[in-house]
Amino acid sequence: LEEDLAWSSAAKRALGEKVKDDPRLLKKTLQRKRKEKEKSAKEWARRNELQASAQAERQRVRAERIAKHKEEKGKGKGKSKGKSKGGKKPKVARAGFEGRGKRL
């Protein structure tokens, strides 16, 4: 098997093709790819962490604003002591045909 591989790589070299069978270079390439993958994973984790903290901050601000709005809305409830607005207002007939019954 090794002899077949050696002969095939020798034939490829004779034809001018590049043969990538140097164990030292292959090992370096694997290490480089592994490091790139680790670096990418770290960056991705950092990005996710930043996104989660930003989302939590937005939710906190939103909750504060809603609470403030409720508080302001509650202040105005018992404020007016003037005229009381009693019941429904009578409907005012407007010019035109709307709201009239059919005339036979």
Secondary structure, DSSP 8 states (H G I E B T S, - for coil): -HHHHHHHHHHHHHHT------HHHHHHHHHHHHHHHHHHHHHHHHHHHHHHHHHHHHHHHHHHHHHHHHHHHHHTTT---SS---S-------SSSTT-----
